């Protein structure tokens, strides 16, 4: 530890909102918050999830285990991903 402050989920949500506000040429003008859903609200497709994963890895400068997140979603009845869930996933893995 070099006295770095750990990223908070709220900061990560801000990052996500910035990335998604102009993602793949789509403009999403509504506020993006923890309850915003990837597919239902943002209208994104599963290929967009892959691109978002790559974008976030580049943004944070490190590999992230998105396969785990996708597998977890696959086990649920509701397979949509809220931005809050994505932020908490990122917060967990950016601290490792």
Backbone torsions as a table, in degrees:
resi	resn	phi	psi	omega
1	UNK	NA	122.9	177.8
2	UNK	-107.1	35.9	179.4
3	UNK	69.1	19.4	177.7
4	UNK	-73.0	140.5	175.9
5	UNK	-81.5	138.0	179.2
6	UNK	-72.9	143.8	179.4
7	UNK	-70.3	134.0	177.7
8	UNK	-90.0	155.0	178.9
9	UNK	-58.2	-34.8	-179.6
10	UNK	-64.6	-37.7	178.1
11	UNK	-67.3	-40.4	-179.8
12	UNK	-65.8	-39.4	176.8
13	UNK	-60.8	-39.1	177.0
14	UNK	-61.9	-43.1	177.4
15	UNK	-60.1	-46.6	-179.3
16	UNK	-60.4	-43.3	-179.5
17	UNK	-61.4	-41.2	178.7
18	UNK	-64.4	-46.5	-178.7
19	UNK	-63.0	-43.6	-173.9
20	UNK	-80.6	-16.6	-178.5
21	UNK	-66.7	-26.0	176.9
22	UNK	-140.1	69.1	-173.4
23	UNK	-108.0	126.5	176.9
24	UNK	55.8	33.2	178.3
25	UNK	76.4	4.0	177.8
26	UNK	-96.6	141.5	174.6
27	UNK	-108.9	124.6	177.6
28	UNK	-112.5	111.5	-170.2
29	UNK	-93.2	-18.6	179.0
30	UNK	-68.0	159.1	177.0
31	UNK	-63.7	134.7	175.8
32	UNK	-100.8	120.4	-179.1
33	UNK	-131.6	-173.8	-175.9
34	UNK	-59.9	-27.7	-177.8
35	UNK	-88.9	-9.6	-178.9
36	UNK	-62.7	129.5	-177.1
37	UNK	-100.3	140.5	-173.8
38	UNK	-60.1	-49.2	-176.1
39	UNK	-90.0	-52.7	-173.2
40	UNK	-67.2	-43.0	-175.4
41	UNK	-90.4	-45.6	-176.2
42	UNK	-84.5	-15.7	177.7
43	UNK	68.8	26.9	-178.8
44	UNK	-86.8	159.7	179.9
45	UNK	-106.6	169.3	-177.3
46	UNK	-62.4	-31.5	176.7
47	UNK	-64.2	-32.6	177.4
48	UNK	-64.1	-31.6	178.1
49	UNK	-63.2	-39.4	179.1
50	UNK	-64.6	-47.2	-179.6
51	UNK	-63.7	-41.7	178.4
52	UNK	-61.2	-42.7	177.9
53	UNK	-57.4	-45.4	179.6
54	UNK	-65.3	-40.5	179.5
55	UNK	-62.3	-43.6	-178.9
56	UNK	-68.5	-37.6	177.3
57	UNK	-62.7	-40.2	177.7
58	UNK	-67.4	-41.6	-178.9
59	UNK	-60.8	-44.8	-177.7
60	UNK	-90.6	-6.1	175.8
61	UNK	67.0	32.9	178.6
62	UNK	-160.1	153.4	176.5
63	UNK	-71.3	146.0	179.3
64	UNK	-131.0	143.5	-173.4
65	UNK	-81.6	66.3	-178.9
66	UNK	-63.3	-25.0	177.1
67	UNK	-56.7	-39.0	178.3
68	UNK	-62.3	-43.1	-178.4
69	UNK	-64.8	-44.0	-179.9
70	UNK	-63.3	-41.5	178.8
71	UNK	-62.8	-41.3	179.0
72	UNK	-62.4	-43.6	178.0
73	UNK	-62.8	-38.1	-179.1
74	UNK	-63.3	-22.4	-179.5
75	UNK	-88.0	-5.7	-176.8
76	UNK	-98.6	158.3	175.3
77	UNK	-74.8	-38.9	175.6
78	UNK	-95.0	108.2	-174.8
79	UNK	-93.2	8.1	176.9
80	UNK	-79.3	151.6	-176.0
81	UNK	-114.3	124.9	176.3
82	UNK	-84.4	153.8	179.0
83	UNK	-63.6	-30.6	176.4
84	UNK	-63.3	-41.7	177.9
85	UNK	-64.9	-42.0	180.0
86	UNK	-64.5	-41.9	179.3
87	UNK	-63.0	-41.2	-178.6
88	UNK	-70.6	-35.2	174.3
89	UNK	-60.0	-49.0	-179.7
90	UNK	-63.0	-42.9	-179.8
91	UNK	-58.9	-43.5	178.9
92	UNK	-60.0	-46.7	-171.9
93	UNK	-83.9	-21.6	176.8
94	UNK	-78.0	-14.1	178.9
95	UNK	-87.8	-15.9	-176.0
96	UNK	-64.6	NA	NA
